[in-house]
Amino acid sequence: MSQVLSPIACLKQWLLAEKDAGAANPQHAVLSTVASVPHPVPHARVVALREISEDSLLFFTQRGTRKVNELTANPNAVLTFWFELHQRQISFEGEVQGLSAEETAWYWQNNAREAQLRFSSYAPTSGQPIPSKDVLEQKRERLTMELKDKPIPHSPLYCGFRFRPKTVYCYSYRTDELSDVSRFSYSEGAWIHQLLSP
């Protein structure tokens, strides 16, 4: 075992390499959660990372959804990135922490206007049956007209989470030789690296 830098540095390098190779949305990852007892059924969905810091990964969503309910009941989760163009995978295991109201408001204000309009259009009915997508498109058009020269009000449904990893697995798949597999474990303020057999 040896002490190494944060594996988040590896994530940043792989994200940049994938983007430079032509990937459209390399910052998207699969978030896996598990409901609390008595029905601990795993569930996964793709989320877009908003920010990467030295100790956390930030993403936003809407209140009332299955993922928020599950993260509130059980903050343990997994974030997995798959970089198709380089045949790499990096999987973060850890816990999420909800942002404060002040932090959430700041990120809302600094979000793109079109993203605010989209969110305000679909968030109130997210996950619910709708007669057609036209309902949401019409709502977005109406909001666009009504708020043409005004700031988009902060939606009370908008919320964010910081994902703080504790264990990270990095995979580099190879067809001509053995694949590379590493595990990073956070202990006493430092990342410990181990090379694993694939």
C-alpha positions in Angstrom: 0.0 0.0 0.0 1.1 3.6 -0.6 -0.2 7.0 0.0 -1.3 8.8 -3.2 -3.1 12.0 -4.3 -6.9 12.2 -4.3 -8.5 10.0 -7.0 -10.6 13.0 -7.9 -7.5 14.2 -9.8 -7.7 11.0 -11.8 -11.4 11.7 -12.5 -10.6 15.2 -13.8 -7.9 13.8 -16.1 -10.2 11.1 -17.5 -13.0 13.6 -18.0 -10.8 16.0 -19.9 -9.4 13.1 -22.1 -12.9 11.9 -22.9 -14.1 15.4 -23.8 -11.0 16.0 -25.9 -11.7 12.7 -27.7 -15.2 13.9 -28.7 -17.5 12.7 -25.9 -20.6 14.9 -25.7 -21.4 14.6 -22.0 -18.6 12.8 -20.1 -19.6 14.6 -16.8 -22.7 12.4 -16.6 -22.6 9.5 -14.1 -24.9 6.7 -12.9 -26.1 7.4 -9.4 -27.1 4.2 -7.5 -29.2 4.4 -4.3 -30.9 1.9 -2.1 -34.2 2.5 -0.3 -34.3 1.9 3.5 -35.9 -1.2 5.0 -38.3 -2.9 4.6 -37.9 -2.7 0.8 -34.1 -2.2 0.2 -34.3 -2.3 -3.6 -31.4 -0.7 -5.5 -32.2 2.0 -8.1 -30.0 3.7 -10.6 -30.3 6.8 -12.9 -28.0 9.2 -14.7 -27.2 12.6 -13.2 -25.1 15.5 -14.4 -22.2 16.7 -12.3 -22.3 20.4 -11.7 -19.0 20.7 -9.9 -15.9 18.7 -8.8 -13.9 19.8 -5.8 -11.0 18.2 -4.0 -13.3 16.2 -1.6 -16.7 16.1 -3.2 -18.8 15.8 -6.4 -21.9 18.1 -6.7 -25.2 17.4 -8.5 -28.7 18.9 -8.4 -32.1 17.4 -8.7 -35.7 18.1 -7.6 -37.4 17.4 -4.2 -40.0 14.7 -4.1 -38.3 12.3 -6.5 -37.4 8.7 -5.7 -33.7 9.5 -5.6 -34.1 12.4 -3.1 -36.4 10.2 -0.9 -33.9 7.4 -0.9 -30.9 9.6 -0.3 -32.7 11.3 2.6 -33.5 7.9 4.2 -30.1 6.3 3.3 -27.3 8.7 2.3 -25.0 5.9 1.2 -24.7 5.8 -2.6 -22.5 5.0 -5.6 -21.5 7.3 -8.6 -20.2 5.4 -11.6 -18.6 7.0 -14.7 -18.1 5.1 -17.9 -15.7 6.6 -20.5 -16.6 4.7 -23.6 -14.0 6.3 -25.9 -11.1 5.2 -23.6 -12.7 2.1 -22.1 -12.4 3.4 -18.6 -14.6 3.2 -15.6 -14.4 5.0 -12.2 -16.8 4.2 -9.4 -17.1 6.3 -6.2 -18.6 4.8 -3.1 -19.6 7.2 -0.3 -22.3 9.4 1.3 -24.2 12.4 0.2 -24.9 15.6 2.1 -27.6 18.0 1.2 -26.7 21.6 0.5 -27.9 24.4 2.7 -30.7 26.8 1.6 -28.1 29.5 1.1 -25.9 27.4 -1.1 -28.9 26.1 -3.1 -30.1 29.7 -3.7 -26.6 30.7 -4.9 -26.3 27.9 -7.4 -29.9 28.6 -8.7 -29.0 32.2 -9.3 -25.9 31.2 -11.2 -27.6 28.6 -13.3 -28.3 29.3 -17.0 -31.7 31.0 -17.6 -32.8 28.3 -20.0 -31.9 25.6 -17.4 -34.0 27.4 -14.8 -37.0 27.6 -17.2 -36.7 23.9 -18.0 -36.5 22.9 -14.4 -39.5 25.1 -13.5 -41.5 23.5 -16.3 -41.0 19.8 -15.4 -40.0 19.7 -11.7 -43.5 20.0 -10.2 -44.7 16.9 -12.1 -41.4 14.9 -12.2 -42.1 11.2 -12.2 -45.8 11.6 -12.5 -47.9 10.5 -15.5 -48.7 13.3 -18.1 -51.0 13.1 -21.1 -48.2 14.3 -23.4 -44.9 16.1 -23.5 -46.7 19.1 -25.0 -48.1 19.9 -21.6 -44.5 20.6 -20.4 -43.5 22.4 -23.6 -46.5 24.7 -23.3 -45.7 25.4 -19.7 -42.2 26.4 -20.6 -43.4 28.6 -23.4 -45.8 30.3 -21.0 -43.1 30.9 -18.4 -40.8 32.2 -21.0 -43.3 34.8 -22.1 -44.5 35.7 -18.5 -40.9 36.1 -17.2 -39.4 37.6 -20.4 -37.7 40.6 -18.6 -37.7 39.2 -15.1 -35.4 36.9 -13.1 -36.7 33.3 -12.9 -38.0 32.7 -9.3 -36.0 30.2 -7.3 -37.9 27.0 -7.4 -38.5 25.5 -3.9 -38.1 22.0 -5.5 -34.5 22.7 -6.6 -32.0 20.9 -4.3 -28.4 19.8 -4.5 -26.2 17.1 -2.9 -22.5 16.9 -2.3 -21.2 13.3 -2.8 -18.2 12.6 -0.5 -16.4 9.5 -1.6 -14.8 7.0 0.8 -13.7 4.3 -1.6 -13.0 4.6 -5.3 -12.4 1.9 -7.9 -10.6 2.8 -11.2 -10.7 0.4 -14.2 -8.8 0.7 -17.5 -10.0 -2.0 -19.8 -7.5 -3.5 -22.2 -8.0 -6.1 -25.0 -4.4 -6.7 -25.7 -3.2 -7.2 -22.1 -4.4 -7.4 -18.6 -6.7 -4.6 -17.5 -5.6 -2.1 -14.8 -7.6 -2.0 -11.6 -7.0 0.3 -8.6 -8.7 0.9 -5.3 -8.4 4.1 -3.3 -9.6 4.2 0.3 -9.9 7.4 2.4 -8.3 7.0 5.8 -7.2 9.5 8.4 -7.2 12.4 6.0 -5.4 10.7 3.1 -6.1 8.4 0.2 -4.5 5.0 0.3 -3.9 3.3 -3.0 -3.9 -0.5 -3.8 -3.4 -2.2 -7.1 -5.9 -5.0 -7.6 -6.0 -8.1 -9.8 -8.5 -7.5 -12.6 
